[in-house]
Amino acid sequence: MNPTRSLSMEELRSAAVEVLKVNDLGTMTSAAPNLYPHMWSWDAAFVAIGLARTSVPRAVTELRSLLKAQWSTGMIPHIVFSDNDTGYFPGFDRWGTESAAALPEGIRSSGICQPPVHAIALRHIVDRGRENGGEDQEVAESFLAESFDGWLAWHRWLAAVRDPDSVGLVEIHHGWESGFDNSPRWDGPYSRIVPGPVPAFTRRDVLHVADASERPDDDEYTKYLWLVQQMAEVGFDDAAVQDAVDFRVRDVFFSAILAASSDVLAGLGDELGREHEAGELRAMAARFRAGVASTVDPETGLARDYDVLAREWIGTETVSGFAPLVAGGDPALLAAQRELLRGPRWMGFPGLRFPLPPSTSPASDAFRPRTYWRGPVWPFLNLLLGWACARDGEAALFEILRSASLEQLSDLQFGEYYEPFTGEPLGSLAQAWTAAAALEWVGSYQGNNKGK
């Protein structure tokens, strides 16, 4: 698609709006109409970013619905189950969270979390509201004041509970918490898990792909369910889980998002006159930004995860290695990372359909171009990288990401992820956060070209 054609922009926008309408459950958006009929935490943040381009009040409703599911500890769960009973697995009954003391009454959710992109989404909502003025501005600013303490509690929980050694890195207890579910980042930690008895299960995700090899296999899934059982057996109690679970990894990309989001939330706190809390959040951001930078491998230039139980670095060549670009910080480090990202092992790899980073480097032995987080390109992730570029004034890289993303999404399929060489949409189609990414890219393009 030629992004200079306003008609094409409008066609893409209209198609993306339609996807979000189809996935709209009223007060929450299902991640995809068939495969993912519930609300996912970081999906909801990206969905809100897209919705803010079409309806600020509906974007507010999205985040408000998610925040209603916040546990009394401050944790925001990674799935909030809707009333749509389509046989999604694992459903609420398999999680065992009904016995968790921190679960809010009347809420059905999972017992783990996902990366805290929400403050970034909140910033987008406030900005769109102010651009529109009137009722939109009033709704956005009212929600900011109403919800600030909830987001603050979420960040405080992550900083205290998930960084018990104060190293500036968030510890996750399941690959699902990273959002990079079956990434080769987790091959080492999962290889050491020997699951006990796991009740039989029937999956639905493999029914929505042409080739089951695109998804994790049943042996992997058994380990995923084993970790859920381990957490359920201790009632998802924060302190007990850390001692009980067989997966403990310091996630560098999650940590980078916490650093970036804490800075954003600090800025919003300033606007509310919450200077003390804003200072606390900036200190939190600095701590996790430093933690992210401390993981960079001097040989590869990529950031690394750390396996707490094995006491070893995880240096697989995945897009999470660019965590410093999200966290921000040292200009020299970020310049080196941008050069690496645009280089021949990533965006410049020969034969890519679009100059967009695959989830695993095509030059890596772990690369699988059609398998979930082991190689495909994820549109929402490119939007996050683009946001970081805009924040840091890196207009050239931002424009490359935006132009390539607009062209990729012009097939109007809104795939969950894309094959890097053919550009084929894979996984579930009509994916809400892919449509939301399209809306934000289109909105930023049109906003920059008003009057031209």
ZAMARGU-4260 file (C-alpha; in steps of 0.2 Angstrom, whole numbers, plus 5000, padded with zeros to 4 digits):
<rodrens>
0) 5000/5000/5000 | 5006/5017/4996 | 5003/5027/5012 | 5002/5044/5002 | 4985/5038/4995
5) 4972/5045/5008 | 4959/5033/5001 | 4970/5018/5006 | 4973/5025/5023 | 4954/5027/5025
10) 4951/5009/5019 | 4964/5002/5031 | 4956/5013/5045 | 4938/5007/5041 | 4943/4989/5041
15) 4952/4990/5057 | 4937/4999/5065 | 4926/4985/5059 | 4938/4972/5067 | 4936/4981/5084
20) 4918/4982/5082 | 4916/4963/5079 | 4927/4959/5094 | 4918/4972/5105 | 4910/4963/5120
25) 4902/4979/5127 | 4914/4983/5141 | 4929/4973/5135 | 4937/4968/5118 | 4940/4950/5115
30) 4958/4947/5108 | 4951/4938/5093 | 4933/4932/5089 | 4935/4914/5089 | 4952/4908/5097
35) 4953/4922/5111 | 4936/4926/5117 | 4941/4935/5133 | 4952/4950/5138 | 4970/4949/5139
40) 4980/4962/5149 | 4993/4969/5137 | 4981/4966/5123 | 4969/4978/5131 | 4982/4991/5133
45) 4986/4991/5114 | 4967/4990/5110 | 4964/5005/5120 | 4977/5014/5110 | 4968/5010/5094
50) 4951/5014/5102 | 4957/5031/5107 | 4958/5035/5089 | 4940/5032/5086 | 4931/5034/5103
55) 4940/5041/5119 | 4925/5035/5130 | 4926/5017/5123 | 4945/5017/5126 | 4942/5022/5144
60) 4929/5008/5146 | 4942/4996/5140 | 4955/5000/5153 | 4942/5003/5167 | 4936/4985/5164
65) 4953/4978/5165 | 4957/4988/5181 | 4941/4981/5189 | 4950/4964/5189 | 4965/4970/5198
70) 4969/4959/5213 | 4970/4967/5231 | 4989/4965/5230 | 4990/4976/5215 | 4992/4963/5202
75) 4983/4965/5186 | 4979/4947/5179 | 4984/4942/5162 | 4966/4936/5157 | 4950/4942/5162
80) 4937/4929/5157 | 4921/4936/5148 | 4904/4927/5148 | 4908/4920/5131 | 4910/4901/5134
85) 4917/4895/5118 | 4928/4881/5126 | 4943/4892/5127 | 4957/4882/5135 | 4963/4884/5149
90) 4947/4892/5155 | 4944/4899/5172 | 4939/4882/5180 | 4957/4876/5175 | 4966/4890/5183
95) 4960/4887/5201 | 4960/4906/5206 | 4943/4905/5214 | 4953/4900/5230 | 4965/4915/5229
100) 4963/4927/5243 | 4967/4942/5233 | 4955/4939/5218 | 4941/4952/5218 | 4923/4946/5222
105) 4914/4943/5206 | 4929/4942/5195 | 4935/4927/5185 | 4953/4929/5180 | 4969/4920/5178
110) 4982/4921/5192 | 4997/4928/5183 | 5001/4944/5174 | 5008/4952/5158 | 5019/4967/5154
115) 5013/4984/5161 | 5010/4993/5145 | 4994/5002/5153 | 5002/5018/5157 | 5007/5021/5139
120) 4989/5017/5134 | 4983/5029/5147 | 4994/5043/5140 | 4987/5040/5123 | 4970/5041/5129
125) 4973/5058/5138 | 4982/5065/5123 | 4968/5060/5111 | 4955/5067/5123 | 4964/5084/5124
130) 4966/5084/5105 | 4948/5082/5103 | 4943/5094/5117 | 4925/5095/5125 | 4918/5079/5132
135) 4932/5068/5126 | 4944/5078/5136 | 4933/5078/5151 | 4931/5059/5151 | 4950/5056/5148
140) 4956/5068/5162 | 4942/5061/5174 | 4948/5043/5171 | 4966/5048/5174 | 4962/5055/5191
145) 4950/5040/5195 | 4963/5027/5190 | 4980/5034/5194 | 4981/5025/5211 | 4976/5008/5203
150) 4990/5009/5190 | 5002/5015/5204 | 4998/5000/5215 | 5001/4989/5200 | 5019/4996/5197
155) 5022/4995/5216 | 5017/4977/5216 | 5029/4973/5202 | 5044/4983/5209 | 5042/4975/5226
160) 5035/4957/5223 | 5043/4953/5207 | 5060/4961/5210 | 5064/4954/5228 | 5082/4957/5226
165) 5081/4975/5219 | 5091/4971/5204 | 5080/4981/5192 | 5073/4966/5183 | 5056/4958/5184
170) 5055/4940/5189 | 5042/4930/5179 | 5035/4913/5184 | 5028/4907/5168 | 5032/4910/5150
175) 5015/4917/5147 | 5019/4931/5159 | 5031/4938/5146 | 5019/4938/5132 | 5032/4929/5122
180) 5024/4912/5126 | 5035/4899/5117 | 5050/4910/5113 | 5066/4901/5112 | 5071/4913/5126
185) 5062/4900/5137 | 5069/4884/5130 | 5082/4882/5144 | 5071/4885/5158 | 5057/4874/5151
190) 5069/4860/5147 | 5073/4858/5166 | 5055/4856/5171 | 5049/4838/5174 | 5030/4840/5177
195) 5020/4829/5189 | 5003/4822/5184 | 4993/4834/5174 | 4974/4831/5170 | 4970/4827/5152
200) 4966/4842/5141 | 4959/4847/5124 | 4966/4863/5116 | 4957/4874/5104 | 4972/4885/5098
205) 4978/4871/5085 | 4961/4871/5077 | 4963/4889/5071 | 4979/4886/5061 | 4982/4877/5045
210) 4998/4869/5052 | 4998/4863/5071 | 5017/4866/5071 | 5014/4885/5071 | 5009/4883/5089
215) 5017/4875/5105 | 5016/4856/5105 | 5007/4846/5119 | 5023/4842/5128 | 5026/4861/5130
220) 5008/4864/5135 | 5009/4851/5148 | 5023/4860/5156 | 5013/4876/5155 | 4999/4868/5164
225) 5010/4861/5177 | 5016/4878/5182 | 4998/4884/5184 | 4995/4869/5195 | 5010/4873/5206
230) 5004/4891/5208 | 4986/4885/5212 | 4992/4873/5225 | 4998/4888/5235 | 4983/4899/5232
235) 4993/4910/5220 | 5001/4918/5236 | 5015/4929/5231 | 5028/4923/5243 | 5023/4905/5242
240) 5023/4905/5223 | 5041/4910/5222 | 5046/4895/5232 | 5035/4883/5224 | 5036/4886/5205
245) 5049/4878/5193 | 5050/4893/5182 | 5059/4909/5189 | 5067/4920/5176 | 5071/4939/5176
250) 5063/4945/5160 | 5072/4959/5152 | 5059/4965/5140 | 5045/4965/5154 | 5058/4975/5164
255) 5060/4987/5150 | 5042/4990/5148 | 5040/4993/5167 | 5054/5006/5166 | 5046/5015/5151
260) 5028/5015/5158 | 5034/5021/5175 | 5041/5036/5167 | 5025/5039/5158 | 5015/5037/5174
265) 5026/5049/5183 | 5022/5062/5170 | 5004/5059/5172 | 5006/5060/5191 | 5014/5077/5189
270) 4999/5083/5179 | 4988/5077/5194 | 4999/5086/5207 | 5005/5070/5214 | 5024/5075/5214
275) 5029/5063/5228 | 5022/5048/5218 | 5029/5054/5202 | 5046/5055/5211 | 5044/5037/5217
280) 5039/5031/5199 | 5054/5040/5191 | 5066/5031/5204 | 5057/5015/5199 | 5060/5019/5181
285) 5078/5023/5183 | 5081/5006/5193 | 5073/4995/5180 | 5082/5005/5166 | 5098/5002/5174
290) 5094/4984/5177 | 5090/4982/5158 | 5106/4990/5153 | 5116/4978/5165 | 5111/4963/5155
295) 5118/4968/5138 | 5130/4955/5131 | 5146/4964/5126 | 5148/4952/5112 | 5131/4952/5103
300) 5125/4969/5109 | 5108/4961/5114 | 5100/4962/5131 | 5098/4945/5140 | 5086/4937/5152
305) 5092/4928/5168 | 5087/4911/5174 | 5086/4912/5193 | 5085/4893/5196 | 5100/4888/5184
310) 5110/4904/5188 | 5114/4908/5170 | 5111/4921/5157 | 5099/4917/5142 | 5107/4924/5127
315) 5095/4918/5113 | 5094/4930/5098 | 5076/4936/5100 | 5068/4953/5098 | 5068/4955/5117
320) 5086/4959/5115 | 5081/4976/5110 | 5074/4979/5127 | 5085/4995/5130 | 5076/5003/5115
325) 5060/5002/5125 | 5067/5006/5142 | 5077/5021/5135 | 5093/5028/5143 | 5111/5029/5138
330) 5112/5037/5121 | 5127/5027/5116 | 5119/5010/5120 | 5103/5015/5111 | 5113/5021/5095
335) 5122/5004/5095 | 5105/4995/5097 | 5097/5004/5083 | 5111/5000/5071 | 5110/4982/5076
340) 5091/4982/5073 | 5093/4989/5056 | 5107/4978/5052 | 5108/4961/5042 | 5103/4950/5056
345) 5087/4959/5059 | 5077/4972/5049 | 5090/4971/5035 | 5090/4952/5033 | 5090/4947/5015
350) 5073/4942/5008 | 5061/4949/5022 | 5045/4954/5014 | 5045/4970/5025 | 5059/4978/5035
355) 5051/4973/5051 | 5060/4964/5065 | 5055/4945/5067 | 5053/4939/5084 | 5068/4928/5082
360) 5083/4933/5071 | 5082/4924/5055 | 5101/4921/5057 | 5098/4911/5073 | 5097/4892/5073
365) 5082/4894/5084 | 5072/4904/5070 | 5056/4896/5064 | 5047/4908/5052 | 5029/4901/5055
370) 5030/4896/5073 | 5022/4909/5085 | 5035/4918/5095 | 5050/4908/5086 | 5051/4919/5071
375) 5035/4928/5064 | 5033/4946/5065 | 5021/4954/5077 | 5013/4970/5072 | 5009/4976/5090
380) 5027/4975/5095 | 5032/4985/5080 | 5020/4999/5086 | 5029/4998/5103 | 5046/5000/5095
385) 5039/5014/5085 | 5032/5023/5101 | 5049/5022/5109 | 5057/5029/5093 | 5045/5044/5094
390) 5048/5046/5112 | 5067/5047/5109 | 5066/5058/5093 | 5072/5045/5081 | 5061/5050/5067
395) 5070/5040/5053 | 5068/5023/5062 | 5050/5028/5067 | 5046/5031/5049 | 5053/5015/5043
400) 5043/5005/5055 | 5027/5015/5052 | 5028/5014/5033 | 5032/4995/5033 | 5019/4992/5046
405) 5006/5001/5035 | 5011/4991/5020 | 5010/4974/5030 | 4993/4978/5037 | 4986/4983/5020
410) 4980/4965/5017 | 4966/4969/5029 | 4968/4952/5037 | 4974/4959/5054 | 4984/4943/5057
415) 4990/4938/5075 | 5007/4937/5067 | 5015/4937/5050 | 5027/4926/5041 | 5043/4936/5038
420) 5047/4932/5020 | 5030/4930/5012 | 5021/4942/5023 | 5007/4929/5025 | 4996/4932/5040
425) 4996/4918/5052 | 4988/4913/5068 | 4971/4920/5072 | 4964/4933/5060 | 4954/4949/5064
430) 4966/4951/5079 | 4960/4966/5090 | 4977/4972/5094 | 4983/4971/5076 | 4969/4981/5071
435) 4972/4993/5085 | 4990/4995/5079 | 4984/4999/5062 | 4973/5013/5069 | 4987/5021/5078
440) 4999/5020/5063 | 4985/5028/5052 | 4981/5041/5065 | 4999/5046/5067 | 5002/5047/5049
445) 4986/5057/5046 | 4990/5069/5061 | 5007/5072/5053 | 5000/5076/5036 | 4986/5088/5040
450) 4986/5102/5028 | 4999/5095/5017
</rodrens>
